Structures are given as C-alpha cells and as structure tokens.
Amino acid sequence: MRVLLVEDDRALSEALCGYLHAKAFVVDAVATLALAKTALMTTQYAAVLLDLHLPDGEGLALLPQIRAIADRPIVIVLTAKDQVSDRILGLDAGADDYLVKPYDPAELLARLRAVERRRNAAATPVLVIGDLQIDLSQELVRRAGVPIPLTPKEWALLRVMATRPERNHTRERLQDALYSFDDSTDSNTLEVFISRLRRKLGREHIETMRGLGYRLALHKPEAGR
C-alpha cells in the first residue's frame, strides 16, 4: 500500500514513516499543503494520513481534491483537536476516520486496515478467475484451493490489478504501488515482480498489454501473451 503522509512535525513524521516502512508500506512524507496537492496530482495513493494544522493552511482543504480522484484514497485525519465537533467536521468533509494525537501507530494501522477491509468487502469480496480466488478484504490468495504466500510487494502489485481487474494498468501506476519518491529502482524491477507473481499464480492469469502495461486475464489470453 502506498501512503501519503501529510505531517509537519518532523520527529513524528520520521517515527511514523519508520513504523510504516517496517510494516512493508510505501510512504511519501510531505510537510505542507502545497506539496501534498502536488503529490496527489502526480501519484496514485491507497491512503492519505492527514494532519490538520499545516504551515500553509488547513489539511481539510485537501479533501475536495481527494474526493475528485476516481480511485479515491482512504483518508485518516491525524490531529491534536479532540473535540467531538472537530471530529464531526472532518468526517463530514470526507475523511474515513479520525485519530487524535498522541496515538499509537499500531492503532493507526488497525484503523487503516479496517477501512480498507470495509471498502473491499463492499466492492468485490472475493474475485474468482479460473482456479484463482483473490480475497482483498482478508489479503488472501488461493490457487486451486491452496493458499499462495506472497511477499508484501507481490501483494501490492496484485492488489492494484485485482481492485480494478477490467483495467489496463500502466507501468507507472504499478511502480507507484512499489516505491516511494526516495526509492531508487532498476528499469526492469517491475518485470521481475510480475515474473514472480506469474510463477506463483500461473502465467495465464497476468496478461501483458503491449505498449500499455498489465492486467489480470479475466478471459483466456490471446496467443503470444
């Protein structure tokens, strides 16, 4: 899961980034409203962790931009404001959850996963493709009834493709799920992970769309793919 952390407290931002990295999340951290707006325009995120008081404005000003995104990311507001009226304001503005500082990072992670499970369960509880069963809410994949263990990055790729199985996913979109702004990657890294997924899931289940990217093969692939 690629996450945008919008937090101007440097110590808190670094601590939370370290925790999320250890849990196999990809994190882009920014400290201002302006940088957050730019990040949202250029990168697809699964979640936004949003502080309310930023040096150049209020974090809630981001919510109209986030609501306009086709694949809208989860939004969890992180703030020192603990009044019920403040929580209501954030939730009514479009946030999915609200966590008051100081908070335990483990609780933040639990809330993030809970929102994701609710969304996935409401959309497609289990995607069945041939002998594959992909359960997004439980993060579980079975092939012919046998559970298939995936690494975090393999699951990150599969999650993107399974969430929108009818769509062609560009290299850029898939790479966004794997690496943050600060990570360095080799040009063929994506192909390496796609190859590993094909070995585990069956080559026939991931289709190469020449010049476009990749998608899950909902139907029998054409010859040569």
Secondary structure, 3 states (H helix, E strand, C coil): CEEEEECCCHHHHHHHHHHHHHCCCEEEEECCHHHHHHHHHHCCCCEEEEECEECCEEHHHHHHHHHCCCCCCEEEEEECCCCHHHHHHHHHCCCCEEEECCCCHHHHHHHHHHHHHHHHHHHCCCEEECCEEEECCCCEEEECCEECCCCHHHHHHHHHHHHCCCCCECHHHHHHCCCCCCCCCCCCHHHHHHHHHHHHHCHHHEEEECCCEEEECCCCCCCCC
